[in-house]
Amino acid sequence: MPPKNKRHQPSSPTASSATSKRRRADSNSNQALAKTSAAPPEPAAPEYPDSNTIHIVASSKIQAKVRAILTALSSDSSPNSNNVVVLQGRAPAANKLITVAEIAKRELEQQQKPWWSYVGIKGVLEELKPKEKQVSTAQPDSEQAEEGETADEEDAFEPPPGQQNRQKVRNVAVMTLYLATKPRPELRALYGEQHSEN
């Protein structure tokens, strides 16, 4: 019995061309994937130095923040002002930020003032602070001995070279809402636009 060839030759020229087409298609898709993974950096939002920035946290009082927005927008009636209020809040306070903005929009409509709204979300790197260990003193002797052994084991761990002083960071989502009394084309290009009907 003759030995079998491990490599099979294509039976027809069309089979070899199909195989080479598949290889080219795979290499093209890999190149396209590499191009899409390196996305261009997001354009930065314009800065408004004269605008009021209002930070919203979960414990913020809604009516106090609405009053601050209305006061800022009514005092910005001078021709040189930006007429923009910037609301910022982290992800846990996003629902409160939206509530404050919607109430402020309703109040502006009751005063028959037009408004424009632009919303964006971005990630902000924030340093993680190490948690402090809590020491409890009321334990039986056997548990204290076991815990003492584990503490010695944890102290014996050494991070790899070059990572002793490395800081840990996390990406935190921050919502930014711009509320204006005049249209802002630069913000519209970045975030889209929502505006009053009048």
N, CA, C and O of each residue as an XYZ file, in Angstrom:
792
protein
N       0.838     -1.167      0.000
C       0.000      0.000      0.000
C       0.890      1.240      0.000
O       1.760      1.377      0.860
N       0.682      2.138     -0.951
C       1.550      3.321     -1.032
C       1.240      4.293      0.102
O       0.095      4.362      0.549
N       2.240      5.052      0.581
C       1.997      6.022      1.657
C       1.120      7.163      1.150
O       1.222      7.577     -0.004
N       0.266      7.659      2.026
C      -0.640      8.757      1.672
C       0.078     10.095      1.806
O       0.854     10.319      2.735
N      -0.198     10.952      0.876
C       0.357     12.304      0.943
C      -0.430     13.111      1.975
O      -1.659     13.064      2.008
N       0.270     13.824      2.785
C      -0.401     14.663      3.766
C      -0.912     15.947      3.143
O      -1.901     16.512      3.609
N      -0.260     16.407      2.108
C      -0.707     17.616      1.424
C      -1.498     17.207      0.195
O      -1.018     16.455     -0.652
N      -2.692     17.705      0.116
C      -3.532     17.413     -1.033
C      -3.437     18.548     -2.017
O      -3.562     19.718     -1.654
N      -3.219     18.202     -3.239
C      -3.189     19.185     -4.291
C      -4.615     19.536     -4.675
O      -5.478     18.659     -4.662
N      -4.893     20.792     -5.018
C      -6.242     21.123     -5.438
C      -6.615     20.341     -6.694
O      -5.793     20.120     -7.584
N      -7.873     19.935     -6.735
C      -8.313     19.101     -7.844
C      -8.511     19.904     -9.111
O      -8.415     19.360    -10.211
N      -8.784     21.182     -8.975
C      -9.011     21.994    -10.161
C      -8.417     23.383     -9.946
O      -8.159     23.763     -8.804
N      -8.193     24.148    -11.010
C      -7.650     25.505    -10.861
C      -8.621     26.436    -10.142
O      -8.187     27.394     -9.502
N      -9.910     26.178    -10.232
C     -10.867     27.051     -9.539
C     -10.759     26.892     -8.038
O     -10.970     27.854     -7.299
N     -10.431     25.682     -7.568
C     -10.282     25.464     -6.127
C      -9.101     26.247     -5.594
O      -9.183     26.821     -4.508
N      -7.991     26.285     -6.340
C      -6.817     27.032     -5.869
C      -7.094     28.529     -5.871
O      -6.646     29.237     -4.969
N      -7.826     29.027     -6.870
C      -8.127     30.455     -6.892
C      -9.098     30.822     -5.779
O      -9.010     31.922     -5.234
N     -10.024     29.929     -5.425
C     -10.954     30.189     -4.319
C     -10.201     30.266     -3.002
O     -10.509     31.096     -2.147
N      -9.197     29.383     -2.842
C      -8.401     29.398     -1.617
C      -7.611     30.699     -1.509
O      -7.550     31.295     -0.434
N      -7.014     31.139     -2.594
C      -6.236     32.381     -2.551
C      -7.144     33.586     -2.338
O      -6.740     34.552     -1.690
N      -8.374     33.545     -2.877
C      -9.316     34.639     -2.637
C      -9.687     34.719     -1.162
O      -9.798     35.806     -0.595
N      -9.878     33.539     -0.541
C     -10.204     33.524      0.888
C      -9.059     34.125      1.704
O      -9.287     34.888      2.643
N      -7.834     33.774      1.338
C      -6.687     34.311      2.067
C      -6.616     35.827      1.932
O      -6.358     36.533      2.908
N      -6.851     36.337      0.689
C      -6.826     37.784      0.493
C      -7.945     38.469      1.262
O      -7.741     39.534      1.845
N      -9.125     37.861      1.264
C     -10.254     38.449      1.993
C      -9.963     38.482      3.484
O     -10.290     39.461      4.154
N      -9.340     37.407      4.026
C      -8.990     37.391      5.449
C      -7.973     38.479      5.773
O      -8.096     39.162      6.790
N      -6.963     38.643      4.906
C      -5.953     39.673      5.184
C      -6.557     41.069      5.073
O      -6.190     41.958      5.841
N      -7.492     41.280      4.117
C      -8.153     42.585      3.995
C      -9.011     42.878      5.208
O      -9.030     44.008      5.696
N      -9.730     41.861      5.708
C     -10.575     42.100      6.889
C      -9.721     42.371      8.121
O     -10.105     43.163      8.982
N      -8.559     41.714      8.210
C      -7.664     41.986      9.344
C      -7.125     43.410      9.282
O      -6.995     44.068     10.315
N      -6.806     43.897      8.073
C      -6.323     45.269      7.932
C      -7.424     46.268      8.270
O      -7.166     47.282      8.918
N      -8.655     45.983      7.833
C      -9.777     46.879      8.138
C     -10.042     46.911      9.626
O     -10.354     47.964     10.181
N      -9.918     45.749     10.287
C     -10.132     45.687     11.732
C      -9.075     46.493     12.462
O      -9.381     47.178     13.438
N      -7.833     46.419     11.999
C      -6.760     47.199     12.634
C      -7.001     48.684     12.467
O      -6.708     49.458     13.378
N      -7.538     49.112     11.305
C      -7.806     50.533     11.092
C      -8.937     51.028     11.976
O      -8.869     52.141     12.498
N      -9.989     50.210     12.154
C     -11.120     50.655     12.967
C     -10.795     50.642     14.447
O     -11.377     51.421     15.201
N      -9.883     49.781     14.892
C      -9.566     49.739     16.317
C      -8.792     50.980     16.755
O      -8.851     51.365     17.923
N      -8.070     51.604     15.835
C      -7.343     52.834     16.157
C      -8.217     54.018     15.767
O      -7.950     54.701     14.779
N      -9.264     54.252     16.554
C     -10.218     55.322     16.259
C      -9.568     56.682     16.493
O      -8.719     56.822     17.373
N      -9.960     57.675     15.714
C      -9.384     59.008     15.912
C      -9.843     59.580     17.246
O     -10.923     59.234     17.724
N      -9.046     60.447     17.853
C      -9.445     61.028     19.134
C     -10.690     61.897     18.970
O     -10.900     62.539     17.941
N     -11.508     61.892     20.027
C     -12.740     62.680     20.009
C     -12.405     64.164     20.106
O     -11.569     64.556     20.921
N     -13.050     64.996     19.281
C     -12.747     66.432     19.357
C     -13.159     66.999     20.710
O     -14.157     66.579     21.295
N     -12.391     67.943     21.189
C     -12.654     68.533     22.497
C     -13.806     69.525     22.407
O     -13.965     70.228     21.409
N     -14.599     69.568     23.459
C     -15.717     70.509     23.522
C     -15.162     71.908     23.743
O     -14.146     72.071     24.418
N     -15.813     72.910     23.185
C     -15.328     74.277     23.374
C     -15.451     74.715     24.833
O     -16.366     74.308     25.549
N     -14.521     75.539     25.242
C     -14.533     76.067     26.607
C     -15.298     77.381     26.637
O     -15.180     78.201     25.726
N     -16.079     77.572     27.685
C     -16.810     78.822     27.882
C     -16.375     79.410     29.217
O     -16.962     79.079     30.247
N     -15.357     80.278     29.230
C     -14.845     80.793     30.501
C     -15.866     81.631     31.257
O     -15.855     81.648     32.488
N     -16.757     82.334     30.538
C     -17.730     83.183     31.223
C     -18.961     82.412     31.687
O     -19.767     82.940     32.453
N     -19.115     81.173     31.235
C     -20.323     80.425     31.562
C     -20.257     79.887     32.985
O     -19.180     79.718     33.557
N     -21.422     79.628     33.534
C     -21.510     79.061     34.868
C     -21.514     77.542     34.756
O     -22.270     76.973     33.968
N     -20.673     76.891     35.543
C     -20.662     75.427     35.605
C     -21.313     75.014     36.908
O     -20.901     75.438     37.987
N     -22.331     74.185     36.796
C     -23.064     73.714     37.966
C     -22.849     72.211     38.065
O     -23.193     71.465     37.149
N     -22.277     71.771     39.184
C     -22.007     70.350     39.401
C     -23.198     69.728     40.134
O     -23.672     70.256     41.140
N     -23.663     68.609     39.614
C     -24.804     67.903     40.192
C     -24.304     66.595     40.782
O     -23.631     65.814     40.110
N     -24.641     66.364     42.046
C     -24.345     65.094     42.702
C     -25.669     64.482     43.160
O     -26.717     65.124     43.080
N     -25.615     63.259     43.630
C     -26.849     62.559     44.005
C     -27.593     63.260     45.135
O     -28.814     63.142     45.230
N     -26.884     63.985     45.990
C     -27.534     64.649     47.124
C     -27.932     66.097     46.828
O     -28.365     66.808     47.735
N     -27.796     66.545     45.583
C     -28.137     67.931     45.235
C     -29.634     68.171     45.381
O     -30.444     67.283     45.116
N     -29.990     69.376     45.804
C     -31.388     69.789     45.892
C     -31.831     70.294     44.520
O     -31.207     71.187     43.945
N     -32.899     69.721     44.010
C     -33.337     70.014     42.643
C     -33.723     71.480     42.489
O     -33.259     72.142     41.560
N     -34.561     71.996     43.380
C     -35.034     73.378     43.233
C     -33.903     74.394     43.338
O     -33.921     75.417     42.654
N     -32.921     74.119     44.191
C     -31.781     75.042     44.316
C     -30.974     75.083     43.015
O     -30.536     76.154     42.595
N     -30.778     73.942     42.384
C     -30.025     73.902     41.121
C     -30.816     74.566     39.993
O     -30.232     75.246     39.149
N     -32.138     74.376     39.970
C     -32.969     75.018     38.941
C     -32.902     76.530     39.095
O     -32.782     77.251     38.105
N     -32.979     77.010     40.323
C     -32.872     78.456     40.561
C     -31.521     78.993     40.106
O     -31.444     80.079     39.530
N     -30.466     78.241     40.361
C     -29.126     78.676     39.940
C     -29.038     78.773     38.414
O     -28.420     79.697     37.886
N     -29.654     77.820     37.708
C     -29.640     77.847     36.241
C     -30.409     79.051     35.726
O     -29.922     79.782     34.863
N     -31.615     79.260     36.257
C     -32.448     80.372     35.779
C     -31.805     81.717     36.085
O     -31.881     82.637     35.271
N     -31.178     81.842     37.237
C     -30.490     83.083     37.584
C     -29.325     83.332     36.632
O     -29.123     84.455     36.171
N     -28.557     82.278     36.337
C     -27.401     82.430     35.445
C     -27.840     82.798     34.034
O     -27.210     83.635     33.387
N     -28.915     82.181     33.552
C     -29.360     82.474     32.191
C     -30.033     83.836     32.085
O     -29.960     84.477     31.037
N     -30.687     84.290     33.152
C     -31.315     85.615     33.094
C     -30.285     86.732     33.262
O     -30.463     87.820     32.715
N     -29.207     86.474     34.014
C     -28.176     87.501     34.192
C     -27.243     87.582     32.989
O     -26.483     88.542     32.858
N     -27.296     86.573     32.105
C     -26.435     86.563     30.921
C     -27.101     87.261     29.746
O     -26.958     86.814     28.608
N     -27.817     88.333     29.990
C     -28.508     89.025     28.902
C     -27.625     90.052     28.203
O     -28.055     90.659     27.222
N     -26.407     90.260     28.682
C     -25.517     91.226     28.025
C     -25.068     90.676     26.669
O     -24.966     89.459     26.517
N     -24.797     91.534     25.679
C     -24.468     91.053     24.330
C     -23.155     90.284     24.243
O     -22.991     89.470     23.333
N     -22.212     90.514     25.163
C     -20.917     89.847     25.089
C     -20.878     88.518     25.829
O     -19.874     87.811     25.745
N     -21.924     88.156     26.542
C     -21.888     86.922     27.332
C     -22.183     85.717     26.440
O     -22.721     85.859     25.342
N     -21.823     84.530     26.930
C     -22.003     83.301     26.163
C     -23.422     82.753     26.249
O     -23.827     81.966     25.393
N     -24.180     83.147     27.257
C     -25.535     82.642     27.477
C     -25.561     81.122     27.541
O     -26.452     80.490     26.973
N     -24.594     80.536     28.227
C     -24.488     79.080     28.343
C     -24.308     78.719     29.816
O     -23.515     79.330     30.533
N     -25.065     77.709     30.248
C     -24.862     77.126     31.570
C     -24.447     75.680     31.341
O     -25.081     74.966     30.565
N     -23.389     75.248     32.010
C     -22.873     73.897     31.859
C     -23.239     73.108     33.106
O     -22.875     73.487     34.220
N     -23.966     72.001     32.911
C     -24.311     71.100     34.012
C     -23.439     69.862     33.888
O     -23.353     69.268     32.813
N     -22.793     69.470     34.977
C     -21.943     68.279     34.958
C     -22.302     67.370     36.109
O     -22.581     67.827     37.217
N     -22.292     66.061     35.834
C     -22.554     65.078     36.874
C     -22.023     63.723     36.470
O     -21.976     63.393     35.285
N     -21.621     62.934     37.457
C     -21.152     61.578     37.188
C     -22.338     60.657     36.948
O     -23.490     61.056     37.116
N     -22.053     59.444     36.560
C     -23.104     58.493     36.187
C     -24.165     58.290     37.270
O     -25.346     58.244     36.927
N     -23.819     58.165     38.563
C     -24.874     57.969     39.563
C     -25.835     59.151     39.690
O     -26.960     58.980     40.159
N     -25.411     60.339     39.281
C     -26.262     61.525     39.396
C     -26.842     61.957     38.051
O     -27.398     63.050     37.940
N     -26.719     61.107     37.029
C     -27.189     61.492     35.690
C     -28.693     61.705     35.668
O     -29.168     62.629     35.007
N     -29.462     60.870     36.377
C     -30.922     61.048     36.373
C     -31.325     62.365     37.030
O     -32.274     63.009     36.584
N     -30.624     62.770     38.072
C     -30.927     64.047     38.725
C     -30.535     65.211     37.825
O     -31.236     66.222     37.784
N     -29.427     65.083     37.108
C     -28.995     66.130     36.181
C     -30.055     66.338     35.102
O     -30.383     67.477     34.767
N     -30.587     65.255     34.560
C     -31.617     65.361     33.520
C     -32.891     65.978     34.087
O     -33.535     66.792     33.427
N     -33.256     65.592     35.308
C     -34.445     66.170     35.946
C     -34.300     67.677     36.119
O     -35.221     68.430     35.803
N     -33.150     68.118     36.617
C     -32.894     69.543     36.820
C     -32.971     70.282     35.486
O     -33.569     71.355     35.408
N     -32.373     69.721     34.442
C     -32.373     70.380     33.134
C     -33.785     70.470     32.560
O     -34.154     71.499     31.995
N     -34.575     69.413     32.697
C     -35.933     69.431     32.145
C     -36.826     70.432     32.882
O     -37.647     71.102     32.255
N     -36.676     70.541     34.196
C     -37.458     71.531     34.951
C     -37.043     72.944     34.545
O     -37.889     73.826     34.400
N     -35.737     73.156     34.363
C     -35.256     74.482     33.938
C     -35.782     74.829     32.547
O     -36.147     75.978     32.299
N     -35.827     73.862     31.644
C     -36.367     74.109     30.301
C     -37.847     74.485     30.372
O     -38.301     75.394     29.676
N     -38.590     73.777     31.217
C     -40.022     74.076     31.362
C     -40.228     75.484     31.916
O     -41.124     76.204     31.475
N     -39.392     75.874     32.886
C     -39.487     77.225     33.448
C     -39.156     78.285     32.396
O     -39.807     79.329     32.339
N     -38.151     78.020     31.567
C     -37.800     78.964     30.503
C     -38.948     79.095     29.501
O     -39.228     80.193     29.019
N     -39.609     77.986     29.187
C     -40.741     78.047     28.261
C     -41.903     78.835     28.861
O     -42.603     79.550     28.144
N     -42.112     78.707     30.176
C     -43.174     79.483     30.818
C     -42.863     80.979     30.783
O     -43.769     81.810     30.714
N     -41.573     81.310     30.831
C     -41.159     82.710     30.714
C     -41.062     83.151     29.254
O     -40.683     84.287     28.968
N     -41.407     82.243     28.327
C     -41.362     82.465     26.882
C     -39.969     82.867     26.408
O     -39.812     83.776     25.593
N     -38.973     82.180     26.929
C     -37.584     82.364     26.494
C     -37.168     81.106     25.725
O     -37.420     79.992     26.184
N     -36.541     81.273     24.571
C     -36.085     80.086     23.837
C     -34.865     79.462     24.511
O     -34.105     80.155     25.188
N     -34.677     78.153     24.327
C     -33.512     77.464     24.883
C     -32.992     76.447     23.874
O     -33.735     75.958     23.022
N     -31.700     76.137     23.986
C     -31.039     75.115     23.187
C     -30.259     74.223     24.148
O     -29.616     74.707     25.080
N     -30.324     72.924     23.910
C     -29.689     71.965     24.811
C     -28.772     71.028     24.027
O     -29.120     70.566     22.940
N     -27.590     70.753     24.595
C     -26.600     69.868     23.975
C     -26.078     68.940     25.067
O     -25.679     69.406     26.135
N     -26.077     67.624     24.809
C     -25.692     66.651     25.834
C     -24.543     65.795     25.321
O     -24.576     65.302     24.194
N     -23.530     65.625     26.159
C     -22.400     64.765     25.829
C     -21.969     63.945     27.030
O     -22.156     64.353     28.176
N     -21.392     62.789     26.757
C     -20.865     61.915     27.811
C     -19.412     61.618     27.477
O     -19.083     61.287     26.338
N     -18.554     61.735     28.463
C     -17.140     61.431     28.255
C     -16.604     60.683     29.465
O     -17.210     60.698     30.536
N     -15.483     60.041     29.287
C     -14.825     59.324     30.369
C     -13.699     60.158     30.952
O     -12.939     60.795     30.222
N     -13.599     60.148     32.259
C     -12.547     60.892     32.954
C     -11.754     59.904     33.801
O     -12.334     59.133     34.566
N     -10.427     59.925     33.666
C      -9.592     59.039     34.472
C      -9.461     59.607     35.877
O      -9.197     60.793     36.073
N      -9.655     58.724     36.842
C      -9.653     59.129     38.238
C      -8.796     58.144     39.027
O      -8.881     56.934     38.818
N      -7.974     58.661     39.930
C      -7.090     57.801     40.713
C      -7.882     57.018     41.751
O      -8.736     57.572     42.444
N      -7.591     55.725     41.851
C      -8.220     54.887     42.876
C      -7.410     54.990     44.159
O      -6.187     54.847     44.152
N      -8.095     55.234     45.238
C      -7.413     55.308     46.526
C      -7.515     53.951     47.209
O      -8.585     53.342     47.205
N      -6.411     53.462     47.801
C      -6.463     52.150     48.457
C      -7.374     52.184     49.682
O      -7.423     53.166     50.423
N      -8.088     51.081     49.867
C      -8.980     50.987     51.025
C      -8.156     50.690     52.269
O      -7.193     49.924     52.237
N      -8.563     51.319     53.363
C      -7.868     51.079     54.627
C      -8.396     49.798     55.248
O      -9.596     49.523     55.213
N      -7.480     49.012     55.821
C      -7.874     47.756     56.467
C      -8.421     48.052     57.853
O      -7.857     48.847     58.606
N      -9.532     47.397     58.173
C     -10.120     47.547     59.502
C      -9.616     46.410     60.382
O      -9.626     45.244     59.989
N      -9.179     46.775     61.574
C      -8.647     45.788     62.504
C      -9.667     45.580     63.615
O     -10.060     46.526     64.299
N     -10.089     44.332     63.785
C     -11.017     44.015     64.883
C     -10.234     43.299     65.968
O      -9.368     42.471     65.685
N     -10.555     43.632     67.232
C      -9.773     43.090     68.352
C     -10.461     41.930     69.055
O      -9.797     41.181     69.770
N     -11.749     41.756     68.881
C     -12.471     40.705     69.606
C     -12.554     39.444     68.766
O     -13.548     39.219     68.075
N     -11.482     38.592     68.824
C     -11.469     37.326     68.106
C     -10.834     36.273     69.013
O      -9.971     36.585     69.834
N     -11.267     35.036     68.856
C     -10.609     33.963     69.617
C      -9.151     33.816     69.202
O      -8.750     34.267     68.129
N      -8.359     33.176     70.068
C      -6.923     33.057     69.828
C      -6.605     32.291     68.548
O      -5.667     32.648     67.835
N      -7.375     31.240     68.246
C      -7.071     30.450     67.051
C      -7.285     31.272     65.784
O      -6.504     31.157     64.839
N      -8.345     32.112     65.747
C      -8.590     32.939     64.575
C      -7.532     34.032     64.454
O      -7.134     34.392     63.346
N      -7.073     34.565     65.599
C      -6.025     35.587     65.544
C      -4.735     34.996     64.993
O      -4.022     35.653     64.235
N      -4.439     33.779     65.367
C      -3.218     33.145     64.875
C      -3.302     32.926     63.373
O      -2.336     33.176     62.652
N      -4.474     32.451     62.889
C      -4.641     32.233     61.448
C      -4.553     33.551     60.688
O      -3.935     33.618     59.626
N      -5.167     34.593     61.225
C      -5.147     35.887     60.555
C      -3.749     36.480     60.557
O      -3.355     37.146     59.599
N      -2.999     36.246     61.619
C      -1.623     36.717     61.669
C      -0.775     36.064     60.596
O       0.106     36.702     60.020
N      -1.040     34.774     60.320
C      -0.297     34.081     59.273
C      -0.618     34.676     57.900
O       0.280     34.881     57.082
N      -1.906     34.951     57.650
C      -2.270     35.510     56.342
C      -1.709     36.924     56.179
O      -1.340     37.317     55.073
N      -1.643     37.685     57.265
C      -1.071     39.030     57.180
C       0.408     38.951     56.816
O       0.907     39.764     56.037
N       1.110     37.958     57.390
C       2.520     37.777     57.038
C       2.664     37.396     55.574
O       3.589     37.844     54.897
N       1.733     36.554     55.081
C       1.798     36.153     53.677
C       1.552     37.344     52.759
O       2.221     37.477     51.734
N       0.594     38.222     53.111
C       0.314     39.391     52.291
C       1.493     40.355     52.291
O       1.782     40.968     51.264
N       2.180     40.501     53.425
C       3.340     41.383     53.481
C       4.492     40.839     52.649
O       5.325     41.607     52.169
N       4.548     39.511     52.473
C       5.637     38.909     51.717
C       5.479     39.128     50.218
O       6.451     38.970     49.480
N       4.297     39.483     49.749
C       4.077     39.710     48.317
C       4.773     40.989     47.885
O       4.644     42.033     48.525
N       5.504     40.890     46.801
C       6.178     42.058     46.250
C       5.703     42.251     44.812
O       5.675     41.292     44.041
N       5.333     43.461     44.444
C       4.938     43.697     43.055
C       6.130     43.565     42.121
O       7.273     43.713     42.554
N       5.880     43.289     40.847
C       6.984     43.161     39.883
C       7.809     44.443     39.820
O       7.297     45.518     40.133
N       9.059     44.347     39.425
C       9.908     45.539     39.341
C       9.319     46.575     38.386
O       8.809     46.230     37.320
N       9.393     47.817     38.770
C       8.879     48.903     37.949
C       7.419     49.224     38.217
O       6.900     50.193     37.663
N       6.737     48.440     39.050
C       5.323     48.691     39.321
C       5.052     49.007     40.785
O       3.896     49.009     41.210
N       6.102     49.276     41.565
C       5.913     49.575     42.978
C       5.123     50.858     43.174
O       4.234     50.911     44.024
N       5.433     51.899     42.398
C       4.801     53.207     42.578
C       3.720     53.469     41.533
O       3.313     54.614     41.337
N       3.262     52.440     40.878
C       2.261     52.604     39.827
C       0.905     52.927     40.441
O       0.452     52.233     41.351
N       0.257     53.980     39.943
C      -1.040     54.383     40.462
C      -2.146     53.676     39.695
O      -2.062     53.492     38.481
N      -3.189     53.281     40.427
C      -4.337     52.649     39.790
C      -5.363     53.728     39.472
O      -5.665     54.584     40.304
N      -5.891     53.674     38.261
C      -6.895     54.637     37.839
C      -8.095     53.888     37.274
O      -7.989     52.728     36.877
N      -9.231     54.567     37.246
C     -10.424     54.001     36.623
C     -11.074     55.079     35.760
O     -10.884     56.275     35.978
N     -11.839     54.626     34.785
C     -12.514     55.526     33.866
C     -13.930     55.764     34.386
O     -14.716     54.824     34.499
N     -14.255     57.008     34.700
C     -15.559     57.370     35.250
C     -16.342     58.139     34.192
O     -15.827     59.081     33.589
N     -17.591     57.731     33.971
C     -18.444     58.421     32.986
C     -18.968     59.721     33.586
O     -19.477     59.737     34.707
N     -18.840     60.802     32.836
C     -19.319     62.116     33.260
C     -20.255     62.659     32.179
O     -19.885     62.730     31.007
N     -21.463     63.040     32.581
C     -22.419     63.632     31.650
C     -22.293     65.147     31.731
O     -22.242     65.722     32.818
N     -22.245     65.780     30.573
C     -22.182     67.236     30.486
C     -23.358     67.707     29.640
O     -23.541     67.250     28.512
N     -24.147     68.616     30.185
C     -25.300     69.171     29.471
C     -25.114     70.672     29.375
O     -24.954     71.348     30.391
N     -25.134     71.194     28.160
C     -25.015     72.631     27.914
C     -26.430     73.161     27.672
O     -27.130     72.678     26.781
N     -26.843     74.132     28.448
C     -28.146     74.776     28.271
C     -27.879     76.227     27.900
O     -27.238     76.963     28.649
N     -28.379     76.629     26.734
C     -28.081     77.963     26.211
C     -29.352     78.672     25.804
O     -30.371     78.037     25.532
N     -29.287     80.000     25.764
C     -30.417     80.798     25.303
C     -30.230     81.278     23.869
O     -31.085     81.972     23.319
N     -29.085     80.896     23.262
C     -28.809     81.183     21.855
C     -28.242     79.908     21.232
O     -27.599     79.124     21.930
N     -28.464     79.682     19.935
C     -27.923     78.463     19.306
C     -26.392     78.477     19.276
O     -25.765     79.522     19.103
N     -25.817     77.298     19.446
C     -24.362     77.130     19.459
C     -23.960     76.128     18.376
O     -24.017     74.921     18.612
N     -23.555     76.603     17.189
C     -23.216     75.669     16.105
C     -22.043     74.750     16.432
O     -22.003     73.609     15.973
N     -21.084     75.242     17.227
C     -19.919     74.410     17.562
C     -20.320     73.227     18.447
O     -19.750     72.143     18.331
N     -21.301     73.436     19.330
C     -21.795     72.333     20.154
C     -22.712     71.418     19.343
O     -22.730     70.205     19.552
N     -23.459     71.996     18.434
C     -24.345     71.188     17.590
C     -23.545     70.206     16.746
O     -23.970     69.069     16.543
N     -22.380     70.642     16.250
C     -21.538     69.760     15.446
C     -21.022     68.582     16.260
O     -20.812     67.500     15.710
N     -20.815     68.771     17.555
C     -20.291     67.698     18.405
C     -21.383     66.781     18.947
O     -21.225     65.560     18.938
N     -22.491     67.356     19.420
C     -23.456     66.579     20.199
C     -24.850     66.498     19.594
O     -25.678     65.737     20.095
N     -25.140     67.239     18.553
C     -26.526     67.327     18.110
C     -27.226     68.415     18.916
O     -26.612     69.057     19.768
N     -28.510     68.616     18.643
C     -29.189     69.754     19.273
C     -30.624     69.408     19.625
O     -31.302     68.672     18.908
N     -31.063     69.947     20.726
C     -32.471     69.912     21.123
C     -32.844     71.354     21.453
O     -32.088     72.044     22.137
N     -34.001     71.820     20.974
C     -34.353     73.213     21.230
C     -35.835     73.378     21.460
O     -36.629     72.486     21.160
N     -36.204     74.534     22.000
C     -37.609     74.825     22.277
C     -38.343     75.080     20.987
O     -37.730     75.328     19.949
N     -39.665     75.018     21.053
C     -40.473     75.182     19.847
C     -40.689     76.640     19.480
O     -40.962     76.943     18.319
N     -40.572     77.555     20.447
C     -40.819     78.969     20.119
C     -39.567     79.668     19.670
O     -39.602     80.858     19.357
